[in-house]
Amino acid sequence: MVRKAKTSDVRTVQKILGHFASRGRLLNRSLSDLYTHVRDIFVFEDPDNHWVVGCGCLSVVWEDLAEIRSLAVLDFYQGGGIGALLVRSCLEEARRLDLRRVFVLTYETDFFEHMGFARVDKSVLPHKIWADCLNCTKFPDCDEVAMMLELR
């Protein structure tokens, strides 16, 4: 079941993100940052045991643009469509907010191509996102792929 995160989910979300960050698959996020942006986070809760096993965040960047970030599903639960459900929830929220485009910075290009995203040059992304990049351990040698989905 996909739902909006609650503050009681934040520590679990951080552990999930930390697991993948330690493998270099995504960026870790501080508890402070996650609590500040808890309204942007979706989680997948296993209906059998009520554990949060996946998460994704829709971060509004500008008037017509948002980023899906911090998308992660625990290894045991991968391959069952949870990631796709989380992305669809983010896209529904983007449409509800009347956003026109959603982008990702990712290593999972096949997954996002399957979800309708297309590769774009990072230079098309607004300068506002580079503020996040400046604090990244991979800056300026980012090896993530930029992908965009036009919603209209």
KAUR-V799082 format. One record per run of one state. SS is the DSSP state (~ for helix, > for strand, _ for the rest). FROM is the first residue (numbers start at 1). TO is the last residue. Records with the same first field share a line. If there is no record, write none. Layout:
SS=FROM-TO  FROM-TO
//
This chain:
_=1-1  5-6  22-30  37-37  46-51  63-64  74-74  78-81  97-100  107-108  115-117  120-121  125-126  135-144  151-152
>=2-4  41-45  52-62  65-73  101-106  118-119  145-150
~=7-21  31-36  38-40  75-77  82-96  109-114  122-124  127-134
//
